[in-house]
Amino acid sequence: MLNNEVERYVALRRALGSKLQGLARSLHLYARFAAERGDTLIRTATAEAWAALGTSSHARYLRLRQVARFARFVHADDPAHEVPSLLLRRSPYLRPLPYIYTPDEIGRLLAATGRLRRAYPLRRAVYQTLLGLIAATGRRLSEALNLRLDDVLSEGVLHIGTAKFGKSRLVPLHPTVRDALDRYLALRRRLATTHDHVFVSARNRRISSCMAEYTFRRILKLAQVGTPGRARPPRIHDLRHTFATRALESCPGERRAVARHFVALSTYLGHVDIRQTYWYLEATPDLMTDIASAGEALVDGGGR
């Protein structure tokens, strides 16, 4: 019974543009759990019991939230379905602060790629260009690894066709980035392979995210980048955070200019919700200090 409702709910969400692979699997697991308890309708007690099987407090919250949203959907057709309350169950998850690289650290990372072992002839150039592209454009690692030769368009523009949320977009490149990418592509096109990913492994195939992360940890050690004793070492994804932070730090102070800057940055980063871009304000103490100082000056000046 509930499996049919899950299919209907997932089909509607997908028709609206969501992929929902993880959500569909999770709700089907809940439906099976409910069926084993003899439920044909959503019951709060069953939903809470299923959520309690999560491996962490955050996972338990997410499980219950998934069922609650699904319950609101089916409750609209049949009020006999109970809708679990989330009012007293806030997620304890705190997004970890990113590591913001200094310009010197980024330079050392790129230089360290030249000391990687030559596991294959293109390896050093691959990682120097990959890290440089992410640092200079704020691309997600998956977006960079998914780039194909045809995605590098004329006039220094990238086509991002496999973005996180399934939406494609065009990303203009700074001339220095375009020149660096062109130099790499001149080497890349010498490979005698029909595989068309821009960044390739020793087998001339797409580099896996795991391999990229593994190699990056080696580069970190070679470059001696990172704060000793930090709970979490710097990541490739922190290059994206650094790009966004530096972009916001250069944001003009005039209110309308700030609004335009935020919208442009949000679009460039591929955020589907501008609130994802706002997070970079609170994630970076220097930005928060600048905001507080600007606010105090505004109050002291009696402005609006």
RAURCOR-V996888 format. One line per field, one symbol per residue. burial: I if it has 9 or more other ideal C-beta (glycine too) atoms within 8 Angstrom, else O. Layout:
burial = ???
This chain:
burial = OIIOIIOOIIOIIIOOOOOIOOIIOIIIIIIIIIIOOOIOIIIIOIIIIIIOOIOOOIIIIIIIIIIIOIIIIIIOOOOOIIIIOIOOOOOOOOOOOIIIIOOOIIOIIIIIIOOIOOOOOIIIIIIIIIIIIIIIIIIIIIIIIIIOIOIIOOOIIIIIOOIOOOOOOOIOIOOOIIOIIOOIIOIIOOOOOOOOIIIIIOOOOIIOIOIIIOIIIIIIOIIOIIOOOOOOOOIIIIIIIIIIIOIIIOIOOOOOIIOOIIIOIIIOIIIOOIOIIIIIIOIIOOIIOIIOOIOOOOOOOOOO
